[in-house]
Amino acid sequence: MVVRPVSFLFVFLCGVTLLSGCGSGQEFDNNALKQMAGGELKERVAISGKVTIDGQPAVGVNVYAYTKESGMKPAYECRTLAEGEYCWSTHESCDGIQPGSYQLAFAHIPKEGRGSEGKDRLNGKYRNPTKTGITLEVKGGGEPQTDVNYELETGK
């Protein structure tokens, strides 16, 4: 099989785009989003904050939000960046999630898929949303909710 440099570049750039944050990596204006959705978009509320582990900001923490309807499949996912900061994204970067009640789960996997470094450093302690006891209430009205912070502990 012959690998063409252009094909490799395309695959590489697509991979970089997908790994660069929460969401598809492609931004659309609201009119384009409405057209794709076939009508009006559901309300989203911007939610942001910080995740710390044992009092220290934690980069590379996956945050999962579950609803009753989503069951054990997350309705939303995001990942902490530098200084443990996160924000939820639906269609655009940090545009938020729908109002409602969510159960949260967390996994600290700094380097996903890379041998032993791909393991959850929280040892699954926060992985089951029905057992964490951590919830998120997103209020309607469009007012951003900032400083929605979570302190996790390794139990060391």
C-alpha positions as CSV (number, residue, x, y, z in Angstrom):
1,M,0.0,0.0,0.0
2,V,1.3,3.4,-0.9
3,V,0.8,6.2,1.7
4,R,0.6,9.6,0.1
5,P,1.9,12.6,2.2
6,V,-1.3,14.6,1.5
7,S,-3.5,11.7,2.9
8,F,-1.3,11.5,6.0
9,L,-1.5,15.3,6.5
10,F,-5.3,15.2,6.3
11,V,-5.6,12.4,8.8
12,F,-3.1,14.1,11.1
13,L,-4.9,17.5,11.0
14,C,-8.3,15.8,11.6
15,G,-6.8,14.0,14.6
16,V,-5.3,17.2,16.0
17,T,-8.6,19.0,15.6
18,L,-10.5,16.3,17.5
19,L,-8.0,16.2,20.3
20,S,-7.8,20.0,20.8
21,G,-10.8,20.2,23.2
22,C,-14.4,19.4,23.8
23,G,-16.7,19.3,20.8
24,S,-16.2,18.8,17.1
25,G,-13.5,21.4,16.7
26,Q,-15.6,23.1,14.0
27,E,-17.4,26.3,14.8
28,F,-20.8,27.3,13.3
29,D,-22.8,30.4,13.7
30,N,-26.3,30.1,15.2
31,N,-28.1,30.4,11.9
32,A,-26.1,27.5,10.5
33,L,-26.7,25.5,13.6
34,K,-30.5,26.2,13.5
35,Q,-30.6,25.0,9.8
36,M,-28.7,21.8,10.7
37,A,-31.1,21.2,13.6
38,G,-34.1,21.7,11.5
39,G,-35.5,24.6,13.6
40,E,-34.8,26.2,16.9
41,L,-31.8,25.3,19.1
42,K,-32.4,24.2,22.7
43,E,-31.3,26.6,25.4
44,R,-27.7,26.2,26.6
45,V,-26.2,27.7,29.7
46,A,-22.4,28.3,29.9
47,I,-20.9,26.4,32.8
48,S,-17.3,26.7,33.8
49,G,-15.0,26.1,36.8
50,K,-12.0,24.3,38.0
51,V,-11.3,20.7,39.1
52,T,-8.7,20.1,41.8
53,I,-7.3,16.8,43.1
54,D,-6.0,16.8,46.7
55,G,-6.1,20.6,46.6
56,Q,-4.0,20.9,43.4
57,P,-5.4,22.0,39.9
58,A,-5.7,18.9,37.8
59,V,-5.1,18.9,34.0
60,G,-6.4,16.0,32.0
61,V,-9.5,15.1,34.1
62,N,-12.4,13.9,32.1
63,V,-15.7,15.2,33.4
64,Y,-18.9,13.4,32.5
65,A,-22.5,14.6,32.9
66,Y,-25.4,12.1,33.0
67,T,-29.1,12.6,32.9
68,K,-31.9,10.1,33.7
69,E,-32.6,9.8,30.0
70,S,-28.9,9.2,29.1
71,G,-28.6,6.3,31.5
72,M,-25.0,5.1,31.8
73,K,-24.0,7.0,28.6
74,P,-22.8,10.5,29.3
75,A,-25.0,13.3,27.9
76,Y,-22.0,15.6,27.9
77,E,-18.2,15.2,28.3
78,C,-15.4,17.7,28.7
79,R,-11.7,17.6,29.8
80,T,-9.8,19.9,32.1
81,L,-7.1,22.1,30.6
82,A,-4.3,24.0,32.2
83,E,-4.9,24.9,35.9
84,G,-7.7,22.4,36.0
85,E,-10.1,24.7,34.2
86,Y,-13.1,23.3,32.2
87,C,-16.2,24.5,30.4
88,W,-19.0,22.5,28.8
89,S,-19.5,22.7,25.1
90,T,-22.4,21.6,22.9
91,H,-22.1,23.2,19.5
92,E,-19.4,25.8,20.0
93,S,-16.5,26.0,22.4
94,C,-17.8,26.7,25.9
95,D,-21.4,27.5,24.8
96,G,-22.8,25.4,27.6
97,I,-25.3,22.6,28.2
98,Q,-29.0,22.4,28.5
99,P,-30.7,23.4,31.8
100,G,-31.5,20.4,34.0
101,S,-30.1,18.1,36.7
102,Y,-27.0,16.0,36.1
103,Q,-25.1,13.4,38.0
104,L,-21.3,13.8,37.5
105,A,-18.4,11.4,37.1
106,F,-14.7,12.0,36.8
107,A,-11.6,10.1,35.6
108,H,-8.1,11.5,35.8
109,I,-6.3,10.1,32.7
110,P,-3.5,12.6,31.9
111,K,-2.2,10.7,28.8
112,E,-5.1,8.7,27.5
113,G,-4.3,5.5,25.7
114,R,-0.6,5.4,26.5
115,G,0.2,2.2,28.4
116,S,0.2,2.5,32.1
117,E,-0.2,6.3,31.9
118,G,-3.7,5.7,30.4
119,K,-5.0,4.5,33.8
120,D,-7.4,6.5,36.0
121,R,-5.2,8.1,38.7
122,L,-8.4,8.3,40.8
123,N,-8.6,4.5,40.7
124,G,-12.3,4.6,39.6
125,K,-13.4,6.3,42.8
126,Y,-15.4,8.9,40.9
127,R,-16.2,6.9,37.7
128,N,-19.8,5.7,38.6
129,P,-22.2,8.7,38.5
130,T,-24.7,6.9,40.7
131,K,-22.1,6.6,43.5
132,T,-20.2,9.9,43.4
133,G,-23.0,11.9,44.9
134,I,-21.8,14.9,42.9
135,T,-24.5,16.7,41.0
136,L,-24.9,19.7,38.8
137,E,-28.0,21.9,38.6
138,V,-28.1,24.0,35.4
139,K,-30.6,26.8,35.8
140,G,-32.4,28.1,32.7
141,G,-32.4,31.8,31.7
142,G,-29.0,31.9,30.0
143,E,-27.1,33.4,32.9
144,P,-23.6,31.8,32.9
145,Q,-22.7,29.7,35.9
146,T,-19.0,30.3,36.7
147,D,-16.8,29.0,39.5
148,V,-18.6,25.6,39.5
149,N,-15.6,23.9,41.1
150,Y,-15.0,20.3,42.2
151,E,-12.5,19.1,44.8
152,L,-11.6,15.5,44.3
153,E,-9.4,13.3,46.6
154,T,-7.2,10.4,45.7
155,G,-7.6,8.9,49.2
156,K,-3.9,8.5,49.6
